[in-house]
Amino acid sequence: MTPSWDLFIVLFFVIMGVYGFLLGRSRVFTILINSYVGLVIATQLGSYAFDYLARATSVSHSFNVSMFGAKIFVFVAIIFILTLNKELSGSGDEGGSNTAITAIYGILAAGLILSSVFSFMGEAERQALFNTSTLAARVYAIQYAWLLGPILVVIVSNVVSRFKK
């Protein structure tokens, strides 16, 4: 049995849901916000990173770089740097958060990260992936849900928490 992209995607959603549950609401929310920032920066500055990395690798001949690779590099670097910065500052742990909402944030973060990665692919690569994974095609097809979902969950959870008080 060979692992498929569908298996990887399902595992990524499960891992991010459990990861969000274990980390707590503020930390998984930080990852969500950092994913938004990484998506915007990688989309806007990925071509500059590609140009820089292509020039650097043409001098050293160490590895080949693609536009996809450059955007993924920027995306992951931004998420890592911003998350690390938040962890080092020691800010933000709250107690008593709703664990279901926290797990939902983790799942939404997974969807946002995966749809971002798929959007960085060229059309041919994306189509090749979608031919082997219907789940990847579905995740990408609802990319606006991944973008807007966390915002809606924040609004709804805040309204619900006000009515509880």
C-alpha positions as CSV (number, residue, x, y, z in Angstrom):
1,M,0.0,0.0,0.0
2,T,1.5,3.4,-1.0
3,P,0.5,6.5,0.8
4,S,-1.6,8.9,-1.2
5,W,-2.0,12.7,-1.2
6,D,-5.5,12.2,0.3
7,L,-4.0,10.3,3.2
8,F,-1.4,13.1,3.7
9,I,-4.2,15.8,3.6
10,V,-6.4,13.9,6.1
11,L,-3.5,13.4,8.4
12,F,-2.6,17.1,8.2
13,F,-6.1,18.1,9.2
14,V,-6.1,15.6,12.1
15,I,-2.7,16.7,13.3
16,M,-3.5,20.4,13.1
17,G,-6.8,19.8,14.9
18,V,-5.1,17.9,17.7
19,Y,-2.2,20.3,17.7
20,G,-4.6,23.2,18.1
21,F,-6.4,21.4,20.9
22,L,-3.1,20.7,22.7
23,L,-1.6,24.2,22.2
24,G,-4.6,26.2,23.3
25,R,-6.7,28.9,21.7
26,S,-4.2,31.8,21.7
27,R,-1.4,29.8,20.2
28,V,-3.4,28.2,17.4
29,F,-5.0,31.5,16.7
30,T,-1.5,33.0,16.4
31,I,-0.6,30.3,13.8
32,L,-3.8,31.2,11.9
33,I,-3.0,34.9,11.9
34,N,0.6,34.1,10.9
35,S,-0.7,31.9,8.1
36,Y,-2.7,34.9,6.8
37,V,0.3,37.1,6.9
38,G,2.5,34.4,5.3
39,L,0.0,33.9,2.5
40,V,-0.1,37.7,1.7
41,I,3.6,38.1,1.8
42,A,4.4,35.0,-0.2
43,T,1.8,35.9,-2.8
44,Q,3.1,39.4,-3.1
45,L,6.9,38.9,-2.6
46,G,7.3,35.3,-3.9
47,S,8.6,36.5,-7.2
48,Y,11.2,38.7,-5.6
49,A,12.3,35.7,-3.4
50,F,12.4,33.6,-6.6
51,D,14.6,36.1,-8.4
52,Y,17.0,36.4,-5.4
53,L,17.2,32.6,-4.9
54,A,17.7,31.9,-8.6
55,R,20.6,34.4,-8.7
56,A,22.1,32.9,-5.6
57,T,21.8,29.3,-6.8
58,S,23.2,30.2,-10.2
59,V,26.4,31.3,-8.6
60,S,26.7,28.3,-6.2
61,H,25.0,25.7,-8.4
62,S,23.8,24.1,-5.2
63,F,20.2,23.4,-6.1
64,N,17.4,24.4,-8.5
65,V,14.7,26.7,-7.3
66,S,11.2,27.2,-8.7
67,M,8.6,29.8,-8.2
68,F,6.6,27.3,-6.1
69,G,9.7,26.6,-3.9
70,A,10.4,30.2,-3.4
71,K,6.8,31.0,-2.3
72,I,6.8,28.0,0.0
73,F,10.1,29.1,1.5
74,V,8.7,32.6,2.1
75,F,5.4,31.3,3.5
76,V,7.0,28.9,5.9
77,A,9.7,31.4,6.9
78,I,7.1,34.1,7.8
79,I,5.0,31.7,9.8
80,F,8.0,30.4,11.6
81,I,9.5,33.8,12.4
82,L,6.2,35.3,13.5
83,T,5.3,32.3,15.7
84,L,8.8,32.1,17.2
85,N,8.7,35.9,17.9
86,K,5.4,35.4,19.7
87,E,6.7,32.4,21.7
88,L,9.9,34.3,22.7
89,S,7.9,37.3,23.9
90,G,6.0,35.1,26.2
91,S,2.7,36.7,25.5
92,G,-0.7,35.3,25.3
93,D,-1.9,32.2,27.1
94,E,-5.4,32.4,28.4
95,G,-7.2,29.9,30.5
96,G,-10.6,28.2,30.1
97,S,-11.0,28.5,26.3
98,N,-13.6,26.3,24.6
99,T,-11.8,23.2,23.4
100,A,-14.2,22.6,20.5
101,I,-13.5,26.1,19.1
102,T,-9.8,25.6,19.6
103,A,-9.9,22.4,17.6
104,I,-11.9,24.2,14.9
105,Y,-9.2,26.8,14.7
106,G,-6.6,24.1,14.2
107,I,-8.6,22.5,11.4
108,L,-9.2,25.9,9.8
109,A,-5.5,26.7,10.0
110,A,-4.8,23.4,8.2
111,G,-7.2,24.3,5.4
112,L,-5.7,27.7,5.1
113,I,-2.2,26.4,5.0
114,L,-3.0,23.6,2.4
115,S,-5.0,25.9,0.2
116,S,-2.2,28.5,0.3
117,V,0.3,25.8,-0.7
118,F,-1.9,24.7,-3.6
119,S,-2.3,28.3,-4.7
120,F,1.5,28.7,-5.0
121,M,1.6,25.8,-7.5
122,G,1.6,26.4,-11.2
123,E,-1.5,25.4,-13.0
124,A,0.1,22.2,-14.5
125,E,1.4,21.0,-11.1
126,R,-1.9,21.8,-9.4
127,Q,-3.8,19.9,-12.1
128,A,-1.5,16.9,-11.8
129,L,-2.0,16.9,-8.0
130,F,-5.8,17.1,-8.4
131,N,-5.7,14.2,-10.8
132,T,-4.3,12.0,-8.1
133,S,-6.1,13.5,-5.2
134,T,-9.8,14.5,-5.2
135,L,-9.5,15.7,-1.6
136,A,-6.8,18.2,-2.6
137,A,-9.1,19.5,-5.4
138,R,-11.9,19.9,-2.8
139,V,-9.7,21.7,-0.3
140,Y,-8.6,24.1,-3.1
141,A,-12.1,24.5,-4.4
142,I,-13.3,26.0,-1.1
143,Q,-10.2,28.2,-0.6
144,Y,-12.5,31.2,0.2
145,A,-14.1,29.2,3.0
146,W,-10.6,28.6,4.5
147,L,-9.9,32.4,4.2
148,L,-13.2,33.5,5.7
149,G,-14.0,30.6,8.0
150,P,-11.7,31.7,10.9
151,I,-13.0,35.2,10.8
152,L,-16.6,33.9,11.0
153,V,-15.7,31.6,13.8
154,V,-14.2,34.5,15.8
155,I,-17.3,36.6,15.2
156,V,-19.7,33.8,16.1
157,S,-17.8,32.6,19.2
158,N,-17.6,36.2,20.5
159,V,-21.3,36.7,20.0
160,V,-22.1,33.3,21.7
161,S,-19.7,34.1,24.6
162,R,-21.4,37.5,25.2
163,F,-24.8,35.8,25.5
164,K,-23.4,33.3,27.9
165,K,-22.4,36.0,30.4
